[in-house]
Amino acid sequence: MASPRRSVEGRPLGASVSSNTSNPGSPAHGGGSSSRFEFQSLLSSRAAGVDPTSARLRASESPVHRRGSFPVAAAGSSQASPPSLPEEDRIDLNPSFLGIALRSLLAIDLWLSKKLGVCAGESSSWGSVRPLMKLLEISGHGITWLLGTLYCLCRSDSWAGREVLMNLLFALLLDLLVVALIKGLVRRPRPAHNQMDMFVTLSVDKYSFPSGHATRASLVSRFILKHLVLAIPLRVLVVLWAFILGLSRVMLGRHNVTDVAFGFFLGYMQYSIVDYCWLSPHNAPVLFILWNQQ
Ligand SMILES: CC(C)=CCC/C(C)=C/CC/C(C)=C/COP(=O)(O)O
């Protein structure tokens, strides 16, 4: 088959094999399955008596093999640096700086998250404050906020109050949906040192990216700061709560730092969506009339 041969010849044999031997299936190694596929294709092309050099030259006609290419290393190897390789291919075969940057970030993330996971277990160095962290966890839980908002909505006797609470409810549901979607798509496992002893979870909550508590903390605190008239100390407290809640996710070992950082960003952006789609008796009269009849 032509396409596997093309993939093989887009990268040097040495780089392809060594990048797979340490951890064949690991995403951290650039998607193990495609590399494995390329390595196997190389073996089969040899077995089929295909000359690798000519295959490589044919490959340079296709843009397909360039994607994710590894450096043309192996100086001195005639296979690794064919003289007739077109200029454009030589550029594309260089290491991707974005790839290197992402892998470095991931390594720092894992290292830092492990260091900060000081309440991950009862026997951890800060294990004694674990109950306090778990209390904080409940303060940012989806159920707490949904039930609290519904309760206030039932008790509210002003149109303005109901409007704000209806939008908070919409924001919380939107957040649950968006986080579940991203968790299901990304499927990043929780840190190895996490104990899965969380209060009420959804099935996607076995995944860690992004942190649902961080998105909620940032969304809700932005919402509160915008729609409630609070004294400065209380406003500071709201921001502090969001920040400490995010930090506690890493300290409990529930998340890596990047899960929480992205969660804060996502929650902040979600608020912009809520603000843009603000529900009011003018643009969603049915909703308000229905609620009024309850
Ligand atoms: C209406 C509805 C679907 C309610 C479900 C509420 C619920 C169980 C939310 C889960 C909240 C949760 C445990 C999120 C995980 O937060 P992470 O910070 O660990 O990602």
The ligand as an ORCA input file, in Angstrom:
! r2SCAN-3c Opt
* xyz 0 1
  C     -28.632     18.465     36.775
  C     -27.388     17.691     36.931
  C     -26.883     16.941     35.772
  C     -26.740     17.708     38.109
  C     -25.493     16.991     38.387
  C     -24.705     17.693     39.443
  C     -23.415     16.996     39.666
  C     -23.391     15.635     40.229
  C     -22.295     17.604     39.321
  C     -20.921     17.023     39.479
  C     -20.017     18.063     40.047
  C     -18.632     17.529     40.132
  C     -18.349     16.473     41.124
  C     -17.701     17.999     39.313
  C     -16.294     17.537     39.304
  O     -15.498     18.614     39.625
  P     -13.947     18.520     39.365
  O     -13.408     19.820     39.878
  O     -13.423     17.387     40.149
  O     -13.763     18.368     37.896
*
